Amino acid sequence: MAADAPDLKSQLLQTDDEYRQLATKHKELEDRLSELSHKPYLSDPEQVEQAQIKKRKLQLKDRMEDIVRRMRGQDGAHALTA
């Protein structure tokens, strides 16, 4: 049986270097986005940065989800052969 998503993500944070690096970068971008969102006004460069951060966060999240799906697939393959 495959692990549920929160357990699998916790496991990946401990065991998968790529997943951990992606999660760390995602958190850094989330923190910066939070800083920008608390400003009453964003300059033009800050607005561009905000848009770029949102796109990059989505890319990181997609890659992290790819890793989760890959691990679920491996768990499923192991369950079928066991």
Secondary structure, DSSP 8 states (H G I E B T S, - for coil): ----HHHHHHHHHHH-HHHHHHHHHHHHHHHHHHHHHTSS---HHHHHHHHHHHHHHHHHHHHHHHHHHHHHHHHHHHHHH-
